[in-house]
Amino acid sequence: MNGALFKKIALGLAALFAVLLLLLVYLAVTFNPKDYKPTVIQLVKDKKQRTLDIKGDIKLSFWPKIGADLGEITLSEHQSDKQFAAIKSAKVALAVLPLLKKQIVVDTIYLDGAQVNVIQHADGSFNFDDLLSKDEEASEQINFDVQGIQISHTQARFSNEGTGAQYAVDQLNLTTGQIALKKPFDIATDFHLVANQPAVDAQAFIKANIMADPEAKHFVVKGLDAQLKGAILDGQDVTLTAQGSIDADATKTALDVSALKLAMQGTFKGVQREVSLEAPAVAVSPQAISSEKVALLLKQKDANGDLSVAVVLSELKGNQQRVESKGLTADVNIHAGARKVEGHFASPVKANLADRIFEVPALAGKFDIKDPALPKGAMQGQFKLAANANLKQEQFKTTFDLRLAETALNGDVSVASFSTPHIGFKLHADTLNLNALLGNSHAKKDVKTNSAKTAAKSDKPADLSALKTLFLDGSIHIGKILYSPYTLTGLNVGIKADGQTLALQGLDVKLDDSRIQGSVGISQFSKPLYRFDLNIDKLDLNRYLPPSTASASDNKPAEKTPDNAEQAIDMSALKALNAQGNIRIGWLKYGKTEAKNLNVGLKAQDGLASLDPLNVDVYQGTVRGTVKLDARATPAVAIQQSLQNIAVGPLLVDTINNDMLSGNGQLNVNVTAQGNTVSALKKSLGGSVDLKMADGAVKGFDLAGTIRDAKSKINLLKGQTNAAADQSKKTDFSELTATFRIQNGVAHNDDLAMKAPIFRLPKGESKGDIDIGKAQINYLAKPTLVNSLKGQGGKDTEQLGSLGVPVKITGTFAAPKFAVDMAAMGQALAKSVALDALTDKLGGDKAGAVKSLIGGGNKADALKGLLNGNSAGSASPSDAPSSEGSNKQDPKPAEQLKEKALKKLLNF
């Protein structure tokens, strides 16, 4: 609460007391038992448009003092029935003899249980302004001399409807001596104070001797002894004390302070703090200025250590135009763990009070730091500063030079206009060695430990409205910044703020091997919009990520166990992000993956973000497309990407930890997913993926070798054979196309088409699912063999033409299994192998008959020819005339025997 406001409220309360006093005087002089009550009430109604309610009877006494007891009364707001003030009991006594001299001398005023509610409206007016208005008719001036005031059990409230500030005083007790203008009087009071701007909840005790002459602007406080104890300024158990005497005469521009002591102690957010100021004697007048030493002491203690600062301004001498001090000194001591810092500073001080110019021309000091973590266990530093402040013109200028270990920092700062500061600065350093300044301990902190100590996250944008009053225009140049294990070199950046935007312009710095150039800015401070445009020539992310993250990017993620529950995806930061910009990176490495020409455009607002474009050259090809994120409710992602000439093998390894394919290809990806965890995202995945590949191979499985093994071991083939993938084996193909339709994390395919040296896979002959959520495969391919295995290490096998070989792929992405339906393939192979062997033995017409019988010819004729020794289609001996006459034998037993022999031979 500022001084003018406090003064106006004090006048308002004084006006209230004056109204009560005039009322009591009026009653004492004009008292009429029959009509006093209606008359008084009507008087207040007519003069002040307020309602006065007197609960009981007014009692009067006339000797030796004229007195009045109003009892319990209430007073309304102006032109309203709402209560403004109430008093449980009000009494006043007047001395009789001064009345004969037309003087009113009030002996004592008693108020008990008073309640006052003061309101400052949004337009700046108060609810007691009418009490300060002058009467329409001029009245005779009366000098009041109050012998004393006693107030008990009183409370007053003040609220500002414009700012929301609220102040309340209750349990107020006040006792004074004789009160008269231009005469000192004693006062003693205690009360409970509650406020919200700033936050206060404390008990106050004040004793002093006061003199006030408002017309001459002369105020004196002597023997001040005040204490405020409680919750103050975000502190707990805080005690504020003040002792001393002050004589201020604004008309004469004079100030006299003696034995002044101010002190504060308490706990502020875990920090125990003590502050004290002592000014034994300060005298200021137009002719001379003098002061004994003024001392300021700060002590503080918390979990990090102890701090003490002692500042002493030695003897001051001079006048309004020129005053000087022998010196300003400061001693600093810091004890934080094993680190101890001692510093001493000194400078002369000059001032021109008439023009309000203050100067510290040569502040110089030294540091002595001891810490086992420092390279040499200790280091020393030097500091120089010159400052000039012109309060009348609202200007401040300073230059400084700091040297500490390898660090040499210098520059200048200027400030114009203190109400809305415009700050200009230049900061230069050849080397800023944070390793030497902070020691080795900072580099040993675990990343997880640090992250656990970070402040609670918020999904609301930070309110940076305070930056609307920040006006900056400066530059920073630092040759080298060392902060293990990082090194920044050649930092150049301009910083500018104009009340609407805070911008880092012309940024140019090298972080280790990466050069970063561009600009960064913030606008719309109440809901900050971050803008950026950055170019990075190369960036190896592996050196900046924790080891666990880097190893995960090498495609060996840890399996989730009950003790290692999957963490939820935290996209709360996206809800608070409002950003637009571009980042371009010439070369990027993450894990084992290397990429070039990365170009990312970001737009984020209210939980929605898009990466458009998201272009990069990677996996020997190009990736072009967009990614959209939605963090408003359950995290969601939408991906549209076109991949051209991509090395598919490394891509599958990095995305689904699968090394089953090799070769170059084209992919068109259009998928969406939603979930609170990575697993949930995978299980909700939906959309499509189109794949085209050329000159590749299915790794871990050799179809040609499997067929050769099957042929050599045909008598052992039964059912299916299952085998884990063997990365030393592969099945080459010249062309592959497939379309995957994805729903609930399962990718279904039924149009796989493939061409290879030994087989063809017609479109529509194969189908199956890839469960992305469970990282499992269940797929059945039905390739058809061509006539020859040449080129795959096999002999001519023309008998295998058009042979179908069902292949089933199961297992996980990381460990797929291939199963050939050996029963089906073995039956076909057995027929072919047996046919060759039999026809080789039989030869001639019988070989042709067997081929017709097994290979699909006229089986009836072929069987007759085989059993009768003729070729298929020739005349049967039974059809020729018999040389034996009419005697004939039944051929059925012989035929049945031969048929059984044939089946045994063919193993059917």
Stockholm file with secondary structure:
# STOCKHOLM 1.0

chainA/1-908         MNGALFKKIALGLAALFAVLLLLLVYLAVTFNPKDYKPTVIQLVKDKKQRTLDIKGDIKLSFWPKIGADLGEITLSEHQSDKQFAAIKSAKVALAVLPLLKKQIVVDTIYLDGAQVNVIQHADGSFNFDDLLSKDEEASEQINFDVQGIQISHTQARFSNEGTGAQYAVDQLNLTTGQIALKKPFDIATDFHLVANQPAVDAQAFIKANIMADPEAKHFVVKGLDAQLKGAILDGQDVTLTAQGSIDADATKTALDVSALKLAMQGTFKGVQREVSLEAPAVAVSPQAISSEKVALLLKQKDANGDLSVAVVLSELKGNQQRVESKGLTADVNIHAGARKVEGHFASPVKANLADRIFEVPALAGKFDIKDPALPKGAMQGQFKLAANANLKQEQFKTTFDLRLAETALNGDVSVASFSTPHIGFKLHADTLNLNALLGNSHAKKDVKTNSAKTAAKSDKPADLSALKTLFLDGSIHIGKILYSPYTLTGLNVGIKADGQTLALQGLDVKLDDSRIQGSVGISQFSKPLYRFDLNIDKLDLNRYLPPSTASASDNKPAEKTPDNAEQAIDMSALKALNAQGNIRIGWLKYGKTEAKNLNVGLKAQDGLASLDPLNVDVYQGTVRGTVKLDARATPAVAIQQSLQNIAVGPLLVDTINNDMLSGNGQLNVNVTAQGNTVSALKKSLGGSVDLKMADGAVKGFDLAGTIRDAKSKINLLKGQTNAAADQSKKTDFSELTATFRIQNGVAHNDDLAMKAPIFRLPKGESKGDIDIGKAQINYLAKPTLVNSLKGQGGKDTEQLGSLGVPVKITGTFAAPKFAVDMAAMGQALAKSVALDALTDKLGGDKAGAVKSLIGGGNKADALKGLLNGNSAGSASPSDAPSSEGSNKQDPKPAEQLKEKALKKLLNF
#=GR chainA/1-908 SS CCHHHHHHHHHHHHHHHHHHHHHHHHHHHHCCTTTHHHHHHHHHHHHHSCCEEECSCCEEECSSEEEEEEEEEEEECTTSSSEEEEEEEEEEEEESGGGGGTCEEEEEEEEESCEEEEEECTTSCBTTGGGGSCCSSCCCCCCEEECCEEEEEEEEEEEETTTCCEEEEEEEEEEESCBCTTSCEEEEEEEEEEEETTEEEEEEEEEEEEEEEGGGTEEEEEEEEEEEEEEETTEEEEEEEEEEEEEEETTTTEEEEEEEEEEEEEEETTEEEEEEEEEEEEEECSSCEEECCEEEEEEEEETTEEEEEEEEECCEEECSSCEEEEEEEEEEEEEETTEEEEEEEEEEEEEETTTTEEEEEEEEEEEEEECTTSTTSEEEEEEEEEEEEETTTTEEEEEEEEEETTEEEEEEEEEECSSSCEEEEEEEEEEEEHHHHHCSGGGGCCHHHHHHTSCCCCSSCCCCGGGGGCEEEEEEEEEEEEETTEEEEEEEEEEEEESSEEEEEEEEEEETTEEEEEEEEEECTTSCEEEEEEEEEEEEGGGGSCHHHHHHHTTCCCCCCTTSCCCCCCCHHHHTCCEEEEEEEEEEEETTEEEEEEEEEEEEETTEEEEEEEEEEETTEEEEEEEEEECSSSCEEEEEEEEEEEEHHHHHHHHHSCCCEEEEEEEEEEEEEECSSHHHHHHTCEEEEEEEEEEEEEETCCHHHHHHHHHHTGGGCCSCEEEECCTTCEEEEEEEEEEEEEETTEEEECCCEEECSSEEECTTSCEEEEETTTTEEEEEECCEECSBCTTTTCCBCGGGTTCBCCEEEEEESSSEEEEECHHHHHHHHHHHHHHHHHHHHHCHHHHHHHHHHHHTSCHHHHHHHHHHTCCTTSCCGGGSCCTTTTCCCCCHHHHHHHHHHHHHHHTC
#=GC SS_cons         CCHHHHHHHHHHHHHHHHHHHHHHHHHHHHCCTTTHHHHHHHHHHHHHSCCEEECSCCEEECSSEEEEEEEEEEEECTTSSSEEEEEEEEEEEEESGGGGGTCEEEEEEEEESCEEEEEECTTSCBTTGGGGSCCSSCCCCCCEEECCEEEEEEEEEEEETTTCCEEEEEEEEEEESCBCTTSCEEEEEEEEEEEETTEEEEEEEEEEEEEEEGGGTEEEEEEEEEEEEEEETTEEEEEEEEEEEEEEETTTTEEEEEEEEEEEEEEETTEEEEEEEEEEEEEECSSCEEECCEEEEEEEEETTEEEEEEEEECCEEECSSCEEEEEEEEEEEEEETTEEEEEEEEEEEEEETTTTEEEEEEEEEEEEEECTTSTTSEEEEEEEEEEEEETTTTEEEEEEEEEETTEEEEEEEEEECSSSCEEEEEEEEEEEEHHHHHCSGGGGCCHHHHHHTSCCCCSSCCCCGGGGGCEEEEEEEEEEEEETTEEEEEEEEEEEEESSEEEEEEEEEEETTEEEEEEEEEECTTSCEEEEEEEEEEEEGGGGSCHHHHHHHTTCCCCCCTTSCCCCCCCHHHHTCCEEEEEEEEEEEETTEEEEEEEEEEEEETTEEEEEEEEEEETTEEEEEEEEEECSSSCEEEEEEEEEEEEHHHHHHHHHSCCCEEEEEEEEEEEEEECSSHHHHHHTCEEEEEEEEEEEEEETCCHHHHHHHHHHTGGGCCSCEEEECCTTCEEEEEEEEEEEEEETTEEEECCCEEECSSEEECTTSCEEEEETTTTEEEEEECCEECSBCTTTTCCBCGGGTTCBCCEEEEEESSSEEEEECHHHHHHHHHHHHHHHHHHHHHCHHHHHHHHHHHHTSCHHHHHHHHHHTCCTTSCCGGGSCCTTTTCCCCCHHHHHHHHHHHHHHHTC
//
